[in-house]
Amino acid sequence: MCKCKCRKFATSVRAYSNQTEVPLSPNLNSWAVQNSGNTLVVVNSQWILQPGQSVGLGGNEGEIFVGKLYLQFALPTPAPPIPENRGVVMQKFYVDEC
């Protein structure tokens, strides 16, 4: 007999073009960052994303992310003629309490 409870969730997507601490949704379960610009996106000083690359951190069922999410931008070598910083952050969060 299954005793699992269904959880309701929603998602949000927002693009950033400046260095920032990303405001995280309450009850955040997972996030992903995609570099859709032509510069480098640095995520939490750990991951350097080339244009077109992405990174994510997914939570298991019921887990809540309690960390921080920082975005920085850097120019690649050679630099593009017209630099465009664009980091797209996707968040999945629960809308009900556990």
VMD Tcl script that draws the C-alpha trace (Angstrom):
set ca {
  {0.00 0.00 0.00}
  {1.43 3.38 -1.02}
  {1.49 6.07 1.66}
  {3.05 8.75 -0.51}
  {1.50 12.20 -0.67}
  {1.37 14.12 -3.91}
  {3.08 17.51 -3.73}
  {2.09 20.48 -5.86}
  {4.86 22.45 -7.51}
  {5.37 25.36 -9.88}
  {8.26 26.64 -11.95}
  {9.72 30.03 -12.72}
  {12.11 31.22 -15.41}
  {14.01 34.51 -15.32}
  {16.96 35.89 -17.28}
  {19.79 37.87 -15.67}
  {22.43 40.04 -17.35}
  {24.28 41.44 -14.32}
  {26.19 39.89 -11.45}
  {23.63 39.00 -8.80}
  {22.53 36.80 -5.96}
  {19.44 35.19 -7.46}
  {16.31 35.52 -5.29}
  {15.25 31.94 -4.60}
  {11.65 30.82 -4.42}
  {10.39 29.55 -1.07}
  {10.35 25.73 -0.85}
  {12.85 25.49 -3.74}
  {13.45 21.89 -4.79}
  {15.74 22.30 -7.81}
  {17.30 24.90 -10.08}
  {19.11 25.11 -13.40}
  {21.11 27.85 -15.13}
  {21.54 28.08 -18.90}
  {23.96 30.40 -20.65}
  {21.99 31.85 -23.54}
  {24.37 34.77 -24.13}
  {27.79 34.94 -25.79}
  {29.91 35.55 -22.66}
  {30.78 33.15 -19.84}
  {28.38 32.60 -16.94}
  {29.98 31.69 -13.61}
  {27.61 29.94 -11.19}
  {28.44 29.97 -7.46}
  {32.15 30.41 -8.32}
  {32.14 26.68 -9.21}
  {30.82 26.19 -12.71}
  {31.91 28.16 -15.78}
  {29.32 27.87 -18.53}
  {30.25 28.46 -22.15}
  {27.50 29.83 -24.42}
  {24.81 27.16 -24.78}
  {25.87 25.17 -21.70}
  {23.78 24.62 -18.58}
  {24.11 23.26 -15.08}
  {21.50 22.25 -12.57}
  {21.00 20.94 -9.09}
  {18.01 18.69 -8.64}
  {16.51 17.75 -5.32}
  {14.99 14.42 -4.44}
  {11.29 14.27 -3.63}
  {10.51 16.45 -0.64}
  {13.98 18.02 -0.40}
  {14.28 21.81 -0.07}
  {17.37 23.71 -1.28}
  {18.67 26.06 1.42}
  {21.83 27.34 -0.27}
  {22.53 30.45 -2.32}
  {22.73 30.97 -6.06}
  {25.18 33.56 -7.41}
  {25.71 34.53 -11.05}
  {28.74 36.34 -12.46}
  {29.75 37.04 -16.05}
  {33.14 37.08 -17.75}
  {34.44 37.68 -21.26}
  {35.82 34.68 -23.15}
  {38.98 34.88 -25.21}
  {38.62 36.06 -27.88}
  {35.87 38.42 -26.77}
  {32.72 38.64 -28.91}
  {32.29 41.87 -30.93}
  {29.12 42.72 -28.99}
  {29.11 40.98 -25.57}
  {25.72 39.81 -24.33}
  {25.43 38.54 -20.75}
  {22.41 36.26 -20.38}
  {22.01 33.63 -17.70}
  {18.58 32.04 -17.59}
  {17.60 30.61 -14.19}
  {14.86 28.02 -13.92}
  {13.47 27.10 -10.49}
  {11.13 24.30 -9.40}
  {9.47 24.90 -6.05}
  {6.72 23.35 -3.97}
  {3.56 25.40 -3.50}
  {2.23 23.28 -0.64}
  {3.76 22.67 2.78}
  {5.15 19.26 3.61}
}
mol new
graphics top color blue
foreach p $ca { graphics top sphere $p radius 0.5 }
foreach p [lrange $ca 0 end-1] q [lrange $ca 1 end] { graphics top cylinder $p $q radius 0.2 }
display resetview
